[in-house]
Amino acid sequence: MRIDKFLKVSRLIKRRTVANEACEGQKIFINGKAVKPSYQVKKDDILEVRFTNSLIKVRVADISMNVKKQDASTLYEIVE
């Protein structure tokens, strides 16, 4: 699954276009490297989302195309 799609499905970022812009603005890192929106996410990747004044670091626990809103947090585990 693409990183921009994963960010939207997991509800870490609410809209895919915003996730796409975040990737292009080098605010999304996988295993310490900035990634493009087309990067294919793999299970156990360490994902960093850098917002203006905060940092979210999570491990990808599962990859699923369709997830209910209340189950979205099962796709990742917060590391930091």
C-alpha distances in whole Angstrom, upper triangle without the diagonal:
4,6,9,7,6,10,11,10,12,15,15,15,17,16,13,16,17,14,14,17,17,15,17,20,19,19,15,16,14,16,19,18,17,14,13,10,9,8,5,6,8,10,13,12,15,14,17,17,20,22,26,28,25,23,20,19,16,15,12,13,11,7,8,8,11,13,17,18,20,18,15,17,16,12,14,17,20,21,23
4,6,5,6,9,10,11,12,14,14,14,15,14,11,13,14,11,10,14,14,11,14,16,16,16,12,13,12,15,17,15,14,11,9,7,5,5,5,6,9,12,15,13,15,13,15,15,18,20,23,25,23,21,19,18,16,15,13,15,13,10,11,10,14,15,19,19,21,19,16,18,18,14,15,18,20,21,23
4,5,5,6,9,10,10,12,11,11,13,12,10,12,12,8,8,12,11,8,12,14,13,12,9,10,9,13,14,13,11,8,8,6,6,6,6,6,9,12,13,11,12,9,11,11,14,16,20,22,19,17,15,14,13,13,11,14,13,11,12,12,15,16,18,18,20,18,15,16,16,13,13,16,17,18,19
4,5,5,6,9,10,11,10,9,10,9,6,8,8,5,5,9,9,8,10,13,13,12,9,12,12,16,17,15,13,10,9,5,7,8,9,9,13,15,17,14,15,12,13,12,14,15,18,21,19,17,16,16,15,16,13,16,15,13,13,12,14,15,18,17,20,18,15,16,17,14,15,18,18,20,21
4,5,5,6,8,10,10,10,10,9,6,9,11,8,9,12,12,11,14,16,16,15,13,15,14,18,20,18,16,13,12,8,9,10,10,10,13,14,17,15,16,14,15,14,17,18,21,23,21,20,17,17,16,16,13,15,13,10,10,9,11,12,15,14,17,16,13,15,16,12,14,17,19,21,22
4,5,5,6,8,9,9,11,11,9,12,12,9,11,14,13,12,15,17,16,15,12,13,12,16,18,17,16,13,13,10,11,10,9,8,10,11,13,12,13,11,13,12,16,17,21,22,20,17,15,14,12,12,9,12,10,8,8,8,10,11,13,13,15,14,10,12,12,9,10,14,15,17,19
4,6,5,6,5,5,8,8,7,10,10,6,9,12,10,10,14,15,14,12,10,12,12,15,17,16,15,13,13,10,12,12,12,10,13,14,15,13,13,10,11,9,13,13,17,19,16,14,12,13,11,12,11,13,12,11,12,11,13,12,14,13,15,14,10,11,13,10,10,13,14,16,17
4,5,5,6,5,5,6,5,9,9,7,10,12,12,12,15,17,17,15,13,15,16,19,21,20,18,16,15,12,13,14,14,13,16,16,18,16,17,14,14,13,15,15,19,20,18,17,15,16,14,16,13,15,14,12,12,10,11,11,12,11,14,13,10,12,14,11,13,16,16,19,20
4,5,8,8,8,9,9,13,13,11,13,16,15,16,19,20,20,18,15,17,17,20,22,22,20,18,17,14,15,15,14,12,15,15,17,16,17,14,16,15,18,18,22,23,21,19,16,17,14,15,12,13,11,9,8,7,7,7,9,8,11,10,7,10,11,9,11,15,16,19,20
4,6,8,9,11,11,14,14,11,14,17,15,16,19,20,19,17,14,16,15,18,20,20,19,17,18,15,16,16,15,12,14,13,15,14,14,12,14,13,16,16,20,21,18,16,13,13,11,12,10,11,10,9,9,10,10,8,9,8,10,9,5,6,8,6,8,11,12,15,17
4,5,5,8,10,13,12,10,14,16,14,15,19,19,19,16,14,17,17,20,21,21,20,18,19,16,18,18,17,15,17,17,18,17,16,14,14,12,15,15,18,19,16,15,13,14,13,14,13,14,14,13,13,12,12,10,10,8,10,10,6,8,11,10,10,13,13,17,17
4,7,9,10,13,11,9,13,14,12,13,16,16,16,13,11,13,14,17,18,18,17,16,17,14,17,16,17,14,16,16,16,15,14,11,11,8,11,11,15,15,13,12,9,11,10,12,12,14,14,14,14,15,15,13,14,11,13,12,9,9,12,10,10,12,11,14,14
4,6,7,9,7,6,10,11,9,11,14,14,15,12,11,14,15,19,19,19,17,16,15,13,16,16,17,15,18,19,19,17,16,13,12,9,11,10,14,15,13,13,11,13,13,15,15,17,17,16,16,15,16,14,15,13,15,15,11,12,15,13,13,15,15,17,17
4,7,9,8,8,11,12,12,14,16,17,18,15,14,18,19,22,23,22,20,19,18,15,18,18,19,18,21,21,22,20,20,16,16,13,15,13,16,18,16,16,15,17,16,18,17,19,18,17,16,15,15,14,14,11,14,15,12,13,16,15,15,18,18,20,20
4,5,5,6,9,10,11,13,15,15,17,15,15,18,19,23,23,22,19,18,16,13,15,17,18,17,21,22,23,21,21,17,17,14,16,15,17,20,19,18,17,19,19,20,19,21,20,18,17,15,15,15,15,13,17,17,14,16,19,17,18,20,20,23,23
4,5,5,6,9,10,11,12,14,15,14,13,16,17,21,22,20,17,15,13,10,12,14,15,15,18,20,22,20,20,16,17,14,16,16,18,21,20,19,18,19,18,20,18,20,19,16,16,13,14,15,16,15,18,18,15,17,19,16,17,21,21,23,23
4,5,5,6,9,10,11,12,14,14,14,17,19,22,23,21,17,15,13,10,13,15,17,17,21,23,24,22,22,18,18,15,16,15,18,21,20,20,19,21,21,22,21,23,22,20,19,17,18,19,20,19,22,22,19,20,23,20,21,24,23,25,25
4,5,5,6,9,10,10,12,11,11,15,17,21,21,19,16,15,13,11,14,16,18,17,21,23,24,21,20,16,15,12,13,12,14,17,16,16,16,18,19,21,20,22,22,20,20,18,19,19,20,18,21,21,18,19,22,19,19,22,21,23,22
4,5,5,6,9,10,11,9,9,12,14,17,18,16,13,11,10,8,11,12,14,14,17,19,20,17,17,13,12,10,11,11,14,17,16,15,14,15,16,17,16,19,19,17,17,16,17,18,19,17,20,20,16,17,19,16,16,19,18,20,20
4,5,5,6,9,10,10,10,13,14,18,18,16,13,10,8,5,9,11,13,14,18,20,21,18,18,15,15,12,14,14,16,19,19,18,17,18,18,20,18,21,21,18,19,17,19,20,22,20,23,23,19,20,22,19,19,22,22,23,23
4,5,5,6,9,9,10,13,16,19,18,16,13,11,10,8,12,14,16,17,21,23,24,21,20,16,15,12,12,12,14,17,17,17,17,19,20,21,21,24,24,21,22,21,22,23,24,23,25,25,21,22,25,22,21,24,23,24,23
4,5,5,6,5,6,10,13,16,15,14,10,10,9,8,12,13,16,16,19,21,21,18,17,13,11,9,9,9,11,14,14,13,13,15,16,18,18,21,22,20,21,21,22,22,24,22,24,24,20,20,22,20,19,21,19,20,20
4,5,5,6,5,8,11,14,13,11,8,6,5,5,9,10,13,13,16,19,19,16,15,12,11,9,10,12,14,17,16,14,14,15,16,17,17,20,20,19,20,20,22,22,24,23,25,24,20,21,22,19,18,20,20,20,20
4,5,8,8,11,13,17,15,13,9,8,6,7,10,11,15,16,20,22,23,19,18,15,14,12,13,13,15,18,18,17,18,18,20,21,20,24,24,22,23,22,25,25,27,26,28,28,24,24,26,23,22,24,23,24,23
4,6,8,11,14,17,15,13,9,10,9,10,14,14,18,18,21,24,24,20,19,15,13,11,10,11,12,15,16,15,16,17,19,21,21,25,25,24,25,25,27,27,28,27,29,28,25,25,27,24,23,24,23,23,22
4,6,7,11,13,11,9,6,7,8,10,13,13,16,16,19,21,21,17,15,13,11,9,9,11,12,15,15,13,14,15,17,19,19,23,24,22,24,24,26,27,28,27,29,28,24,23,25,22,21,22,20,20,19
4,7,10,13,11,10,7,9,10,11,14,14,16,16,19,20,19,16,14,11,8,6,5,7,9,12,11,10,11,12,14,16,17,21,22,21,23,23,25,24,26,24,26,25,21,21,23,20,18,19,17,17,16
4,7,10,9,8,6,6,8,9,12,11,13,12,15,16,16,12,11,7,6,5,6,9,12,14,12,10,10,10,11,13,14,17,18,17,20,20,22,22,24,22,24,22,19,18,20,17,15,16,15,15,15
4,6,6,5,4,6,9,11,13,10,12,11,13,15,14,10,8,6,5,7,8,12,15,16,14,11,10,9,11,12,13,16,18,17,20,21,23,23,25,24,25,24,20,19,20,17,15,16,15,14,14
4,5,5,6,7,10,11,12,9,10,8,10,11,10,6,6,5,6,9,11,15,18,19,17,13,12,10,10,10,10,14,15,15,18,19,22,22,24,24,25,23,19,18,19,15,13,14,14,13,14
4,6,9,10,13,15,16,12,13,11,11,12,10,6,5,6,8,11,13,17,20,21,18,14,13,10,10,10,11,14,16,17,20,22,25,24,27,26,27,24,21,20,20,17,14,15,14,12,14
4,7,9,13,15,17,14,15,14,14,16,13,10,8,8,8,11,12,16,18,19,16,13,13,11,12,12,14,18,20,20,23,25,27,27,29,28,29,27,24,22,23,20,17,17,16,14,14
4,6,10,13,14,11,13,13,14,16,15,11,10,9,9,12,12,16,18,20,18,15,15,13,14,14,15,19,20,20,23,24,27,27,29,28,30,28,24,23,24,21,19,19,18,17,17
4,7,10,12,10,13,13,15,17,17,13,12,10,9,10,11,14,16,18,17,14,14,14,15,16,16,20,21,20,23,23,26,26,28,27,29,27,24,23,24,21,19,20,19,18,18
4,7,8,6,10,10,13,16,16,12,12,10,10,11,13,15,18,20,19,16,16,15,15,16,15,19,19,18,20,20,23,24,26,25,27,26,22,22,23,19,18,20,20,19,20
4,5,6,9,11,14,18,18,15,15,13,13,13,14,17,19,22,21,18,18,18,18,18,17,21,20,18,20,19,22,23,26,25,28,26,22,23,24,20,20,22,22,22,23
4,6,9,10,14,17,18,15,16,13,14,13,15,16,19,22,21,19,18,18,17,18,16,19,19,16,17,16,19,20,23,22,25,23,20,21,22,18,18,21,21,22,23
4,6,9,13,16,18,15,16,15,16,16,18,20,23,25,24,22,20,20,19,19,16,19,18,15,17,15,19,20,23,23,26,24,21,22,22,19,19,22,23,24,25
4,6,9,13,14,12,13,12,14,14,17,19,22,25,23,20,19,17,16,16,14,17,16,14,16,16,19,20,23,23,26,23,20,21,21,17,17,20,21,21,22
4,7,10,12,10,13,12,15,16,19,21,25,27,24,21,19,18,16,14,12,14,13,11,13,13,17,18,22,22,24,22,19,19,19,15,15,18,20,20,22
4,7,9,7,10,9,12,14,17,20,23,25,22,19,17,15,12,11,8,11,10,8,11,12,15,16,20,20,21,19,16,16,15,12,12,15,16,17,19
4,6,6,9,10,14,16,20,22,26,27,24,21,18,15,13,10,7,9,9,8,11,13,16,17,20,21,22,19,17,16,15,11,12,14,16,16,19
4,6,9,11,14,17,20,23,27,27,24,20,17,15,11,8,5,6,6,7,11,13,16,16,19,20,20,17,15,14,12,9,9,11,14,14,18
4,6,9,13,16,19,22,25,26,22,18,16,12,9,6,5,6,8,10,14,17,19,18,21,22,21,18,16,15,13,11,9,10,12,11,15
4,6,10,13,16,19,23,23,20,16,14,10,8,6,5,8,10,11,15,17,20,19,22,22,22,19,17,15,15,12,10,11,12,11,14
4,7,10,13,16,20,20,16,13,10,7,6,5,6,10,12,13,17,19,21,20,23,22,22,20,17,15,15,12,10,10,10,8,10
4,7,10,13,17,17,14,10,8,6,5,6,7,11,13,13,16,18,20,19,21,20,21,19,15,14,15,12,9,10,10,9,10
4,6,10,13,13,10,7,6,4,7,9,11,14,16,17,19,20,22,21,23,21,22,20,17,15,17,14,12,12,10,10,9
4,6,10,11,8,6,5,7,9,11,13,16,17,17,19,20,22,20,22,20,21,20,16,15,17,15,13,13,11,12,11
4,7,8,6,5,7,9,12,15,16,20,21,21,23,24,25,24,25,22,24,23,20,18,21,19,16,16,14,14,12
4,6,5,6,8,11,14,17,19,22,23,23,25,25,26,24,25,22,23,23,20,19,22,20,18,18,16,16,14
4,6,8,11,14,17,21,22,25,27,27,28,28,29,28,28,25,26,27,23,22,25,24,22,22,19,19,17
4,7,10,14,17,21,23,25,27,28,29,30,30,28,29,25,26,27,24,22,25,24,21,21,18,18,15
4,7,10,13,17,19,22,24,24,26,27,28,26,26,23,23,24,21,19,22,21,18,17,14,14,11
4,6,10,14,16,19,21,22,24,25,26,24,25,22,23,22,19,17,19,18,15,14,11,11,8
4,7,10,12,15,17,18,20,22,23,21,22,19,19,19,16,13,16,14,11,11,8,8,7
4,7,10,13,15,17,19,21,22,21,22,20,20,19,16,13,15,13,10,9,6,5,5
4,6,9,12,13,16,18,20,18,19,18,18,16,13,11,11,10,6,5,4,5,7
4,6,9,11,14,17,19,17,19,19,18,16,14,11,11,9,5,5,6,6,10
4,6,8,11,14,15,14,17,17,17,14,12,10,9,6,5,7,9,10,13
4,7,10,13,15,13,16,16,16,13,11,10,7,5,5,6,10,11,15
4,6,10,12,11,14,15,15,11,10,10,7,5,7,9,13,15,18
4,7,9,10,13,15,16,12,10,11,10,6,9,12,15,17,20
4,6,7,10,13,14,11,9,12,10,8,11,15,18,20,23
4,7,10,12,15,12,11,14,13,10,14,17,20,23,25
4,7,10,12,10,9,13,12,11,14,18,21,24,26
4,6,8,6,6,9,9,9,12,16,18,21,23
4,6,5,6,10,10,11,14,17,19,23,24
4,5,5,8,10,11,13,16,17,21,22
4,6,7,9,11,13,15,16,20,21
4,6,6,8,10,12,15,18,20
4,5,6,8,11,13,16,18
4,5,6,8,9,13,15
4,6,7,10,14,16
4,7,10,13,16
4,7,9,12
4,6,9
4,6
4
